[in-house]
Amino acid sequence: MTTLSDGIAKNFGPRSKIFSVSVKGRGAISMTGHAGPAYWFSKARGRFVTSTFYRQDYPDRVGTWAETGLVAGYADRDRTLLPKPDV
């Protein structure tokens, strides 16, 4: 099965910049197809992950960002919606 991203990669070749980020793996993989890479959030690991189908290792910038602990700072916090604006 091919995806929109696969079609873009086929038509535009190396000029296309394709990647996908999602909360769930199915969402990321279905959007990027084979053109990848795809990243999704792993609750078990507390960070974004990918498959070895797309990459064997992460770029240095990903590891640097993960070490900041920003994701852990949002764990177990309540979220409240902002009121609707008066239009």
PyMOL Python script that loads the backbone (N, CA, C, O; Angstrom):
from pymol import cmd

cmd.read_pdbstr("""\
ATOM      1  N   MET A   1       0.842  -1.184   0.000  1.00  0.00           N
ATOM      2  CA  MET A   1       0.000   0.000   0.000  1.00  0.00           C
ATOM      3  C   MET A   1       0.882   1.240   0.000  1.00  0.00           C
ATOM      4  O   MET A   1       1.878   1.293   0.722  1.00  0.00           O
ATOM      5  N   THR A   2       0.533   2.211  -0.783  1.00  0.00           N
ATOM      6  CA  THR A   2       1.283   3.461  -0.812  1.00  0.00           C
ATOM      7  C   THR A   2       0.463   4.563  -0.165  1.00  0.00           C
ATOM      8  O   THR A   2      -0.764   4.494  -0.106  1.00  0.00           O
ATOM      9  N   THR A   3       1.156   5.567   0.313  1.00  0.00           N
ATOM     10  CA  THR A   3       0.507   6.697   0.973  1.00  0.00           C
ATOM     11  C   THR A   3       0.766   7.973   0.175  1.00  0.00           C
ATOM     12  O   THR A   3       1.527   7.969  -0.793  1.00  0.00           O
ATOM     13  N   LEU A   4       0.132   9.045   0.585  1.00  0.00           N
ATOM     14  CA  LEU A   4       0.369  10.338  -0.046  1.00  0.00           C
ATOM     15  C   LEU A   4       1.852  10.695   0.016  1.00  0.00           C
ATOM     16  O   LEU A   4       2.416  11.188  -0.961  1.00  0.00           O
ATOM     17  N   SER A   5       2.478  10.447   1.154  1.00  0.00           N
ATOM     18  CA  SER A   5       3.903  10.753   1.311  1.00  0.00           C
ATOM     19  C   SER A   5       4.756   9.935   0.354  1.00  0.00           C
ATOM     20  O   SER A   5       5.746  10.439  -0.176  1.00  0.00           O
ATOM     21  N   ASP A   6       4.383   8.670   0.123  1.00  0.00           N
ATOM     22  CA  ASP A   6       5.111   7.850  -0.845  1.00  0.00           C
ATOM     23  C   ASP A   6       5.013   8.461  -2.241  1.00  0.00           C
ATOM     24  O   ASP A   6       5.994   8.486  -2.983  1.00  0.00           O
ATOM     25  N   GLY A   7       3.823   8.954  -2.594  1.00  0.00           N
ATOM     26  CA  GLY A   7       3.632   9.594  -3.895  1.00  0.00           C
ATOM     27  C   GLY A   7       4.453  10.860  -4.038  1.00  0.00           C
ATOM     28  O   GLY A   7       5.035  11.111  -5.094  1.00  0.00           O
ATOM     29  N   ILE A   8       4.504  11.654  -2.989  1.00  0.00           N
ATOM     30  CA  ILE A   8       5.314  12.878  -3.014  1.00  0.00           C
ATOM     31  C   ILE A   8       6.783  12.521  -3.212  1.00  0.00           C
ATOM     32  O   ILE A   8       7.468  13.138  -4.028  1.00  0.00           O
ATOM     33  N   ALA A   9       7.267  11.532  -2.472  1.00  0.00           N
ATOM     34  CA  ALA A   9       8.669  11.122  -2.589  1.00  0.00           C
ATOM     35  C   ALA A   9       8.968  10.597  -3.992  1.00  0.00           C
ATOM     36  O   ALA A   9      10.038  10.856  -4.542  1.00  0.00           O
ATOM     37  N   LYS A  10       8.025   9.863  -4.562  1.00  0.00           N
ATOM     38  CA  LYS A  10       8.233   9.309  -5.908  1.00  0.00           C
ATOM     39  C   LYS A  10       8.298  10.424  -6.947  1.00  0.00           C
ATOM     40  O   LYS A  10       9.137  10.388  -7.846  1.00  0.00           O
ATOM     41  N   ASN A  11       7.417  11.411  -6.827  1.00  0.00           N
ATOM     42  CA  ASN A  11       7.366  12.483  -7.835  1.00  0.00           C
ATOM     43  C   ASN A  11       8.447  13.537  -7.674  1.00  0.00           C
ATOM     44  O   ASN A  11       8.927  14.083  -8.667  1.00  0.00           O
ATOM     45  N   PHE A  12       8.838  13.834  -6.442  1.00  0.00           N
ATOM     46  CA  PHE A  12       9.796  14.916  -6.217  1.00  0.00           C
ATOM     47  C   PHE A  12      11.174  14.438  -5.792  1.00  0.00           C
ATOM     48  O   PHE A  12      12.104  15.241  -5.715  1.00  0.00           O
ATOM     49  N   GLY A  13      11.324  13.150  -5.516  1.00  0.00           N
ATOM     50  CA  GLY A  13      12.630  12.575  -5.193  1.00  0.00           C
ATOM     51  C   GLY A  13      13.276  13.202  -3.973  1.00  0.00           C
ATOM     52  O   GLY A  13      12.597  13.522  -2.998  1.00  0.00           O
ATOM     53  N   PRO A  14      14.596  13.379  -4.029  1.00  0.00           N
ATOM     54  CA  PRO A  14      15.326  13.873  -2.848  1.00  0.00           C
ATOM     55  C   PRO A  14      15.003  15.311  -2.458  1.00  0.00           C
ATOM     56  O   PRO A  14      15.392  15.758  -1.380  1.00  0.00           O
ATOM     57  N   ARG A  15      14.294  16.043  -3.322  1.00  0.00           N
ATOM     58  CA  ARG A  15      13.898  17.417  -2.955  1.00  0.00           C
ATOM     59  C   ARG A  15      12.805  17.420  -1.900  1.00  0.00           C
ATOM     60  O   ARG A  15      12.627  18.419  -1.202  1.00  0.00           O
ATOM     61  N   SER A  16      12.065  16.316  -1.767  1.00  0.00           N
ATOM     62  CA  SER A  16      10.970  16.261  -0.796  1.00  0.00           C
ATOM     63  C   SER A  16      11.511  16.001   0.602  1.00  0.00           C
ATOM     64  O   SER A  16      12.453  15.230   0.783  1.00  0.00           O
ATOM     65  N   LYS A  17      10.914  16.644   1.570  1.00  0.00           N
ATOM     66  CA  LYS A  17      11.286  16.474   2.979  1.00  0.00           C
ATOM     67  C   LYS A  17      10.093  15.866   3.690  1.00  0.00           C
ATOM     68  O   LYS A  17       9.124  16.565   3.985  1.00  0.00           O
ATOM     69  N   ILE A  18      10.153  14.587   3.965  1.00  0.00           N
ATOM     70  CA  ILE A  18       9.002  13.873   4.509  1.00  0.00           C
ATOM     71  C   ILE A  18       9.347  13.266   5.859  1.00  0.00           C
ATOM     72  O   ILE A  18      10.345  12.560   6.002  1.00  0.00           O
ATOM     73  N   PHE A  19       8.507  13.552   6.846  1.00  0.00           N
ATOM     74  CA  PHE A  19       8.595  12.902   8.148  1.00  0.00           C
ATOM     75  C   PHE A  19       7.226  13.033   8.802  1.00  0.00           C
ATOM     76  O   PHE A  19       6.402  13.850   8.393  1.00  0.00           O
ATOM     77  N   SER A  20       7.004  12.232   9.804  1.00  0.00           N
ATOM     78  CA  SER A  20       5.714  12.241  10.484  1.00  0.00           C
ATOM     79  C   SER A  20       5.929  12.113  11.976  1.00  0.00           C
ATOM     80  O   SER A  20       6.796  11.364  12.426  1.00  0.00           O
ATOM     81  N   VAL A  21       5.133  12.852  12.746  1.00  0.00           N
ATOM     82  CA  VAL A  21       5.180  12.805  14.204  1.00  0.00           C
ATOM     83  C   VAL A  21       3.755  12.651  14.703  1.00  0.00           C
ATOM     84  O   VAL A  21       2.857  13.364  14.255  1.00  0.00           O
ATOM     85  N   SER A  22       3.545  11.731  15.619  1.00  0.00           N
ATOM     86  CA  SER A  22       2.205  11.487  16.132  1.00  0.00           C
ATOM     87  C   SER A  22       2.283  10.997  17.572  1.00  0.00           C
ATOM     88  O   SER A  22       3.344  10.610  18.061  1.00  0.00           O
ATOM     89  N   VAL A  23       1.146  11.023  18.230  1.00  0.00           N
ATOM     90  CA  VAL A  23       1.076  10.478  19.581  1.00  0.00           C
ATOM     91  C   VAL A  23       1.105   8.951  19.526  1.00  0.00           C
ATOM     92  O   VAL A  23       1.603   8.302  20.447  1.00  0.00           O
ATOM     93  N   LYS A  24       0.574   8.383  18.450  1.00  0.00           N
ATOM     94  CA  LYS A  24       0.531   6.926  18.311  1.00  0.00           C
ATOM     95  C   LYS A  24       1.281   6.491  17.060  1.00  0.00           C
ATOM     96  O   LYS A  24       1.340   7.224  16.073  1.00  0.00           O
ATOM     97  N   GLY A  25       1.848   5.307  17.110  1.00  0.00           N
ATOM     98  CA  GLY A  25       2.610   4.777  15.993  1.00  0.00           C
ATOM     99  C   GLY A  25       1.803   4.624  14.725  1.00  0.00           C
ATOM    100  O   GLY A  25       2.288   4.929  13.636  1.00  0.00           O
ATOM    101  N   ARG A  26       0.561   4.148  14.857  1.00  0.00           N
ATOM    102  CA  ARG A  26      -0.276   3.958  13.665  1.00  0.00           C
ATOM    103  C   ARG A  26      -0.472   5.258  12.912  1.00  0.00           C
ATOM    104  O   ARG A  26      -0.460   5.273  11.682  1.00  0.00           O
ATOM    105  N   GLY A  27      -0.652   6.346  13.636  1.00  0.00           N
ATOM    106  CA  GLY A  27      -0.849   7.638  12.995  1.00  0.00           C
ATOM    107  C   GLY A  27       0.396   8.101  12.265  1.00  0.00           C
ATOM    108  O   GLY A  27       0.313   8.595  11.141  1.00  0.00           O
ATOM    109  N   ALA A  28       1.539   7.948  12.890  1.00  0.00           N
ATOM    110  CA  ALA A  28       2.788   8.387  12.272  1.00  0.00           C
ATOM    111  C   ALA A  28       3.133   7.534  11.059  1.00  0.00           C
ATOM    112  O   ALA A  28       3.505   8.064  10.013  1.00  0.00           O
ATOM    113  N   ILE A  29       3.013   6.230  11.191  1.00  0.00           N
ATOM    114  CA  ILE A  29       3.401   5.325  10.106  1.00  0.00           C
ATOM    115  C   ILE A  29       2.450   5.449   8.925  1.00  0.00           C
ATOM    116  O   ILE A  29       2.891   5.443   7.776  1.00  0.00           O
ATOM    117  N   SER A  30       1.155   5.560   9.188  1.00  0.00           N
ATOM    118  CA  SER A  30       0.205   5.637   8.079  1.00  0.00           C
ATOM    119  C   SER A  30       0.351   6.935   7.296  1.00  0.00           C
ATOM    120  O   SER A  30       0.021   6.963   6.110  1.00  0.00           O
ATOM    121  N   MET A  31       0.827   7.995   7.905  1.00  0.00           N
ATOM    122  CA  MET A  31       1.006   9.260   7.186  1.00  0.00           C
ATOM    123  C   MET A  31       2.292   9.295   6.376  1.00  0.00           C
ATOM    124  O   MET A  31       2.308   9.849   5.277  1.00  0.00           O
ATOM    125  N   THR A  32       3.358   8.722   6.887  1.00  0.00           N
ATOM    126  CA  THR A  32       4.638   8.815   6.191  1.00  0.00           C
ATOM    127  C   THR A  32       4.890   7.643   5.255  1.00  0.00           C
ATOM    128  O   THR A  32       5.703   7.752   4.337  1.00  0.00           O
ATOM    129  N   GLY A  33       4.206   6.527   5.470  1.00  0.00           N
ATOM    130  CA  GLY A  33       4.380   5.377   4.585  1.00  0.00           C
ATOM    131  C   GLY A  33       5.802   4.867   4.585  1.00  0.00           C
ATOM    132  O   GLY A  33       6.435   4.751   5.634  1.00  0.00           O
ATOM    133  N   HIS A  34       6.301   4.562   3.398  1.00  0.00           N
ATOM    134  CA  HIS A  34       7.675   4.074   3.263  1.00  0.00           C
ATOM    135  C   HIS A  34       8.676   5.217   3.137  1.00  0.00           C
ATOM    136  O   HIS A  34       9.884   5.006   3.244  1.00  0.00           O
ATOM    137  N   ALA A  35       8.169   6.426   2.909  1.00  0.00           N
ATOM    138  CA  ALA A  35       9.040   7.579   2.675  1.00  0.00           C
ATOM    139  C   ALA A  35       9.735   8.037   3.945  1.00  0.00           C
ATOM    140  O   ALA A  35      10.829   8.597   3.875  1.00  0.00           O
ATOM    141  N   GLY A  36       9.127   7.815   5.104  1.00  0.00           N
ATOM    142  CA  GLY A  36       9.626   8.057   6.448  1.00  0.00           C
ATOM    143  C   GLY A  36      10.578   9.212   6.614  1.00  0.00           C
ATOM    144  O   GLY A  36      10.838   9.940   5.656  1.00  0.00           O
ATOM    145  N   PRO A  37      11.097   9.395   7.789  1.00  0.00           N
ATOM    146  CA  PRO A  37      10.890   8.586   8.985  1.00  0.00           C
ATOM    147  C   PRO A  37       9.608   8.965   9.731  1.00  0.00           C
ATOM    148  O   PRO A  37       9.016  10.017   9.494  1.00  0.00           O
ATOM    149  N   ALA A  38       9.208   8.093  10.621  1.00  0.00           N
ATOM    150  CA  ALA A  38       8.029   8.307  11.443  1.00  0.00           C
ATOM    151  C   ALA A  38       8.442   8.253  12.912  1.00  0.00           C
ATOM    152  O   ALA A  38       9.225   7.391  13.310  1.00  0.00           O
ATOM    153  N   TYR A  39       7.920   9.164  13.702  1.00  0.00           N
ATOM    154  CA  TYR A  39       8.192   9.203  15.137  1.00  0.00           C
ATOM    155  C   TYR A  39       6.858   9.216  15.876  1.00  0.00           C
ATOM    156  O   TYR A  39       5.902   9.841  15.415  1.00  0.00           O
ATOM    157  N   TRP A  40       6.786   8.544  17.000  1.00  0.00           N
ATOM    158  CA  TRP A  40       5.582   8.560  17.821  1.00  0.00           C
ATOM    159  C   TRP A  40       5.994   8.523  19.277  1.00  0.00           C
ATOM    160  O   TRP A  40       7.111   8.131  19.616  1.00  0.00           O
ATOM    161  N   PHE A  41       5.059   8.944  20.143  1.00  0.00           N
ATOM    162  CA  PHE A  41       5.364   9.032  21.567  1.00  0.00           C
ATOM    163  C   PHE A  41       5.128   7.692  22.248  1.00  0.00           C
ATOM    164  O   PHE A  41       4.064   7.090  22.106  1.00  0.00           O
ATOM    165  N   SER A  42       6.121   7.240  22.980  1.00  0.00           N
ATOM    166  CA  SER A  42       6.011   6.000  23.750  1.00  0.00           C
ATOM    167  C   SER A  42       5.796   6.363  25.215  1.00  0.00           C
ATOM    168  O   SER A  42       6.673   6.940  25.858  1.00  0.00           O
ATOM    169  N   LYS A  43       4.612   6.018  25.740  1.00  0.00           N
ATOM    170  CA  LYS A  43       4.358   6.277  27.157  1.00  0.00           C
ATOM    171  C   LYS A  43       5.298   5.465  28.033  1.00  0.00           C
ATOM    172  O   LYS A  43       5.737   5.942  29.079  1.00  0.00           O
ATOM    173  N   ALA A  44       5.609   4.251  27.620  1.00  0.00           N
ATOM    174  CA  ALA A  44       6.495   3.383  28.403  1.00  0.00           C
ATOM    175  C   ALA A  44       7.888   3.980  28.547  1.00  0.00           C
ATOM    176  O   ALA A  44       8.506   3.863  29.605  1.00  0.00           O
ATOM    177  N   ARG A  45       8.379   4.610  27.504  1.00  0.00           N
ATOM    178  CA  ARG A  45       9.728   5.203  27.542  1.00  0.00           C
ATOM    179  C   ARG A  45       9.717   6.677  27.907  1.00  0.00           C
ATOM    180  O   ARG A  45      10.747   7.233  28.289  1.00  0.00           O
ATOM    181  N   GLY A  46       8.549   7.317  27.790  1.00  0.00           N
ATOM    182  CA  GLY A  46       8.458   8.741  28.104  1.00  0.00           C
ATOM    183  C   GLY A  46       9.154   9.621  27.092  1.00  0.00           C
ATOM    184  O   GLY A  46       9.637  10.700  27.436  1.00  0.00           O
ATOM    185  N   ARG A  47       9.213   9.172  25.831  1.00  0.00           N
ATOM    186  CA  ARG A  47       9.877   9.955  24.776  1.00  0.00           C
ATOM    187  C   ARG A  47       9.386   9.505  23.413  1.00  0.00           C
ATOM    188  O   ARG A  47       8.671   8.510  23.291  1.00  0.00           O
ATOM    189  N   PHE A  48       9.777  10.246  22.396  1.00  0.00           N
ATOM    190  CA  PHE A  48       9.441   9.865  21.038  1.00  0.00           C
ATOM    191  C   PHE A  48      10.371   8.743  20.583  1.00  0.00           C
ATOM    192  O   PHE A  48      11.563   8.734  20.892  1.00  0.00           O
ATOM    193  N   VAL A  49       9.798   7.804  19.847  1.00  0.00           N
ATOM    194  CA  VAL A  49      10.552   6.658  19.353  1.00  0.00           C
ATOM    195  C   VAL A  49      10.288   6.489  17.857  1.00  0.00           C
ATOM    196  O   VAL A  49       9.433   7.170  17.291  1.00  0.00           O
ATOM    197  N   THR A  50      11.014   5.594  17.233  1.00  0.00           N
ATOM    198  CA  THR A  50      10.807   5.238  15.838  1.00  0.00           C
ATOM    199  C   THR A  50      11.132   3.770  15.670  1.00  0.00           C
ATOM    200  O   THR A  50      11.468   3.088  16.638  1.00  0.00           O
ATOM    201  N   SER A  51      11.036   3.290  14.472  1.00  0.00           N
ATOM    202  CA  SER A  51      11.319   1.899  14.159  1.00  0.00           C
ATOM    203  C   SER A  51      12.648   1.802  13.426  1.00  0.00           C
ATOM    204  O   SER A  51      13.061   2.747  12.754  1.00  0.00           O
ATOM    205  N   THR A  52      13.309   0.677  13.553  1.00  0.00           N
ATOM    206  CA  THR A  52      14.559   0.484  12.803  1.00  0.00           C
ATOM    207  C   THR A  52      14.291   0.425  11.302  1.00  0.00           C
ATOM    208  O   THR A  52      15.230   0.502  10.510  1.00  0.00           O
ATOM    209  N   PHE A  53      13.019   0.288  10.894  1.00  0.00           N
ATOM    210  CA  PHE A  53      12.677   0.377   9.476  1.00  0.00           C
ATOM    211  C   PHE A  53      13.061   1.749   8.939  1.00  0.00           C
ATOM    212  O   PHE A  53      13.482   1.871   7.789  1.00  0.00           O
ATOM    213  N   TYR A  54      12.918   2.787   9.768  1.00  0.00           N
ATOM    214  CA  TYR A  54      13.189   4.151   9.341  1.00  0.00           C
ATOM    215  C   TYR A  54      14.602   4.617   9.687  1.00  0.00           C
ATOM    216  O   TYR A  54      15.247   5.291   8.884  1.00  0.00           O
ATOM    217  N   ARG A  55      15.076   4.268  10.858  1.00  0.00           N
ATOM    218  CA  ARG A  55      16.405   4.733  11.301  1.00  0.00           C
ATOM    219  C   ARG A  55      17.032   3.706  12.223  1.00  0.00           C
ATOM    220  O   ARG A  55      16.330   3.017  12.964  1.00  0.00           O
ATOM    221  N   GLN A  56      18.336   3.603  12.180  1.00  0.00           N
ATOM    222  CA  GLN A  56      19.051   2.738  13.117  1.00  0.00           C
ATOM    223  C   GLN A  56      19.359   3.480  14.413  1.00  0.00           C
ATOM    224  O   GLN A  56      19.425   2.869  15.480  1.00  0.00           O
ATOM    225  N   ASP A  57      19.546   4.794  14.323  1.00  0.00           N
ATOM    226  CA  ASP A  57      19.793   5.600  15.518  1.00  0.00           C
ATOM    227  C   ASP A  57      19.203   6.991  15.303  1.00  0.00           C
ATOM    228  O   ASP A  57      18.833   7.359  14.188  1.00  0.00           O
ATOM    229  N   TYR A  58      19.123   7.740  16.368  1.00  0.00           N
ATOM    230  CA  TYR A  58      18.521   9.070  16.321  1.00  0.00           C
ATOM    231  C   TYR A  58      19.579  10.120  16.012  1.00  0.00           C
ATOM    232  O   TYR A  58      20.755   9.939  16.328  1.00  0.00           O
ATOM    233  N   PRO A  59      19.153  11.229  15.388  1.00  0.00           N
ATOM    234  CA  PRO A  59      20.087  12.347  15.231  1.00  0.00           C
ATOM    235  C   PRO A  59      20.495  12.876  16.608  1.00  0.00           C
ATOM    236  O   PRO A  59      19.733  12.743  17.566  1.00  0.00           O
ATOM    237  N   ASP A  60      21.645  13.454  16.717  1.00  0.00           N
ATOM    238  CA  ASP A  60      22.130  13.983  18.003  1.00  0.00           C
ATOM    239  C   ASP A  60      21.149  14.963  18.624  1.00  0.00           C
ATOM    240  O   ASP A  60      20.997  14.990  19.845  1.00  0.00           O
ATOM    241  N   ARG A  61      20.481  15.767  17.807  1.00  0.00           N
ATOM    242  CA  ARG A  61      19.561  16.776  18.341  1.00  0.00           C
ATOM    243  C   ARG A  61      18.392  16.143  19.093  1.00  0.00           C
ATOM    244  O   ARG A  61      17.863  16.748  20.026  1.00  0.00           O
ATOM    245  N   VAL A  62      17.981  14.939  18.703  1.00  0.00           N
ATOM    246  CA  VAL A  62      16.882  14.264  19.389  1.00  0.00           C
ATOM    247  C   VAL A  62      17.309  13.856  20.792  1.00  0.00           C
ATOM    248  O   VAL A  62      16.562  14.052  21.752  1.00  0.00           O
ATOM    249  N   GLY A  63      18.495  13.295  20.915  1.00  0.00           N
ATOM    250  CA  GLY A  63      19.003  12.918  22.232  1.00  0.00           C
ATOM    251  C   GLY A  63      19.190  14.120  23.131  1.00  0.00           C
ATOM    252  O   GLY A  63      18.883  14.061  24.322  1.00  0.00           O
ATOM    253  N   THR A  64      19.690  15.209  22.574  1.00  0.00           N
ATOM    254  CA  THR A  64      19.879  16.435  23.341  1.00  0.00           C
ATOM    255  C   THR A  64      18.546  16.958  23.852  1.00  0.00           C
ATOM    256  O   THR A  64      18.441  17.365  25.009  1.00  0.00           O
ATOM    257  N   TRP A  65      17.526  16.952  22.999  1.00  0.00           N
ATOM    258  CA  TRP A  65      16.206  17.420  23.403  1.00  0.00           C
ATOM    259  C   TRP A  65      15.616  16.506  24.479  1.00  0.00           C
ATOM    260  O   TRP A  65      15.039  16.993  25.452  1.00  0.00           O
ATOM    261  N   ALA A  66      15.751  15.202  24.318  1.00  0.00           N
ATOM    262  CA  ALA A  66      15.196  14.254  25.291  1.00  0.00           C
ATOM    263  C   ALA A  66      15.822  14.438  26.670  1.00  0.00           C
ATOM    264  O   ALA A  66      15.151  14.256  27.686  1.00  0.00           O
ATOM    265  N   GLU A  67      17.091  14.793  26.711  1.00  0.00           N
ATOM    266  CA  GLU A  67      17.793  14.971  27.985  1.00  0.00           C
ATOM    267  C   GLU A  67      17.324  16.214  28.745  1.00  0.00           C
ATOM    268  O   GLU A  67      17.607  16.341  29.936  1.00  0.00           O
ATOM    269  N   THR A  68      16.624  17.119  28.094  1.00  0.00           N
ATOM    270  CA  THR A  68      16.155  18.321  28.785  1.00  0.00           C
ATOM    271  C   THR A  68      15.081  18.017  29.806  1.00  0.00           C
ATOM    272  O   THR A  68      14.886  18.792  30.742  1.00  0.00           O
ATOM    273  N   GLY A  69      14.373  16.896  29.648  1.00  0.00           N
ATOM    274  CA  GLY A  69      13.336  16.517  30.595  1.00  0.00           C
ATOM    275  C   GLY A  69      12.037  17.280  30.441  1.00  0.00           C
ATOM    276  O   GLY A  69      11.204  17.257  31.347  1.00  0.00           O
ATOM    277  N   LEU A  70      11.842  17.955  29.321  1.00  0.00           N
ATOM    278  CA  LEU A  70      10.623  18.735  29.115  1.00  0.00           C
ATOM    279  C   LEU A  70       9.371  17.867  29.163  1.00  0.00           C
ATOM    280  O   LEU A  70       8.351  18.290  29.708  1.00  0.00           O
ATOM    281  N   VAL A  71       9.430  16.682  28.612  1.00  0.00           N
ATOM    282  CA  VAL A  71       8.256  15.807  28.599  1.00  0.00           C
ATOM    283  C   VAL A  71       7.871  15.417  30.017  1.00  0.00           C
ATOM    284  O   VAL A  71       6.692  15.451  30.367  1.00  0.00           O
ATOM    285  N   ALA A  72       8.835  15.050  30.827  1.00  0.00           N
ATOM    286  CA  ALA A  72       8.554  14.636  32.208  1.00  0.00           C
ATOM    287  C   ALA A  72       7.908  15.763  33.003  1.00  0.00           C
ATOM    288  O   ALA A  72       7.139  15.503  33.928  1.00  0.00           O
ATOM    289  N   GLY A  73       8.208  17.004  32.657  1.00  0.00           N
ATOM    290  CA  GLY A  73       7.622  18.146  33.348  1.00  0.00           C
ATOM    291  C   GLY A  73       6.118  18.266  33.144  1.00  0.00           C
ATOM    292  O   GLY A  73       5.442  18.928  33.930  1.00  0.00           O
ATOM    293  N   TYR A  74       5.589  17.639  32.106  1.00  0.00           N
ATOM    294  CA  TYR A  74       4.150  17.688  31.841  1.00  0.00           C
ATOM    295  C   TYR A  74       3.403  16.456  32.336  1.00  0.00           C
ATOM    296  O   TYR A  74       2.177  16.403  32.245  1.00  0.00           O
ATOM    297  N   ALA A  75       4.105  15.492  32.846  1.00  0.00           N
ATOM    298  CA  ALA A  75       3.463  14.268  33.328  1.00  0.00           C
ATOM    299  C   ALA A  75       2.629  14.566  34.574  1.00  0.00           C
ATOM    300  O   ALA A  75       3.019  15.371  35.420  1.00  0.00           O
ATOM    301  N   ASP A  76       1.497  13.915  34.670  1.00  0.00           N
ATOM    302  CA  ASP A  76       0.611  14.011  35.833  1.00  0.00           C
ATOM    303  C   ASP A  76       0.151  15.441  36.133  1.00  0.00           C
ATOM    304  O   ASP A  76      -0.099  15.778  37.290  1.00  0.00           O
ATOM    305  N   ARG A  77       0.041  16.263  35.123  1.00  0.00           N
ATOM    306  CA  ARG A  77      -0.478  17.616  35.317  1.00  0.00           C
ATOM    307  C   ARG A  77      -1.876  17.699  34.745  1.00  0.00           C
ATOM    308  O   ARG A  77      -2.182  17.063  33.737  1.00  0.00           O
ATOM    309  N   ASP A  78      -2.719  18.479  35.384  1.00  0.00           N
ATOM    310  CA  ASP A  78      -4.064  18.700  34.877  1.00  0.00           C
ATOM    311  C   ASP A  78      -4.020  19.672  33.708  1.00  0.00           C
ATOM    312  O   ASP A  78      -3.223  20.609  33.677  1.00  0.00           O
ATOM    313  N   ARG A  79      -4.887  19.422  32.765  1.00  0.00           N
ATOM    314  CA  ARG A  79      -5.020  20.317  31.627  1.00  0.00           C
ATOM    315  C   ARG A  79      -6.437  20.856  31.606  1.00  0.00           C
ATOM    316  O   ARG A  79      -7.399  20.098  31.725  1.00  0.00           O
ATOM    317  N   THR A  80      -6.563  22.153  31.456  1.00  0.00           N
ATOM    318  CA  THR A  80      -7.880  22.762  31.357  1.00  0.00           C
ATOM    319  C   THR A  80      -7.950  23.560  30.066  1.00  0.00           C
ATOM    320  O   THR A  80      -6.990  24.225  29.674  1.00  0.00           O
ATOM    321  N   LEU A  81      -9.092  23.484  29.418  1.00  0.00           N
ATOM    322  CA  LEU A  81      -9.287  24.217  28.189  1.00  0.00           C
ATOM    323  C   LEU A  81      -9.452  25.698  28.487  1.00  0.00           C
ATOM    324  O   LEU A  81      -9.991  26.079  29.526  1.00  0.00           O
ATOM    325  N   LEU A  82      -8.988  26.519  27.575  1.00  0.00           N
ATOM    326  CA  LEU A  82      -9.199  27.952  27.701  1.00  0.00           C
ATOM    327  C   LEU A  82     -10.650  28.257  27.342  1.00  0.00           C
ATOM    328  O   LEU A  82     -11.261  27.530  26.559  1.00  0.00           O
ATOM    329  N   PRO A  83     -11.205  29.326  27.908  1.00  0.00           N
ATOM    330  CA  PRO A  83     -12.600  29.673  27.562  1.00  0.00           C
ATOM    331  C   PRO A  83     -12.676  30.081  26.080  1.00  0.00           C
ATOM    332  O   PRO A  83     -11.706  30.571  25.502  1.00  0.00           O
ATOM    333  N   LYS A  84     -13.852  29.864  25.490  1.00  0.00           N
ATOM    334  CA  LYS A  84     -14.044  30.260  24.100  1.00  0.00           C
ATOM    335  C   LYS A  84     -13.946  31.778  23.999  1.00  0.00           C
ATOM    336  O   LYS A  84     -14.475  32.498  24.845  1.00  0.00           O
ATOM    337  N   PRO A  85     -13.269  32.257  22.966  1.00  0.00           N
ATOM    338  CA  PRO A  85     -13.161  33.715  22.828  1.00  0.00           C
ATOM    339  C   PRO A  85     -14.485  34.324  22.404  1.00  0.00           C
ATOM    340  O   PRO A  85     -15.280  33.692  21.708  1.00  0.00           O
ATOM    341  N   ASP A  86     -14.712  35.543  22.825  1.00  0.00           N
ATOM    342  CA  ASP A  86     -15.908  36.282  22.405  1.00  0.00           C
ATOM    343  C   ASP A  86     -15.674  36.761  20.984  1.00  0.00           C
ATOM    344  O   ASP A  86     -14.740  37.516  20.715  1.00  0.00           O
ATOM    345  N   VAL A  87     -16.517  36.322  20.094  1.00  0.00           N
ATOM    346  CA  VAL A  87     -16.348  36.720  18.692  1.00  0.00           C
ATOM    347  C   VAL A  87     -17.518  37.539  18.243  1.00  0.00           C
ATOM    348  O   VAL A  87     -17.564  37.971  17.091  1.00  0.00           O
TER     349      VAL A  87
END
""", "prot")
cmd.dss("prot")
cmd.show_as("cartoon", "prot")
cmd.util.cbc("prot")
cmd.orient("prot")
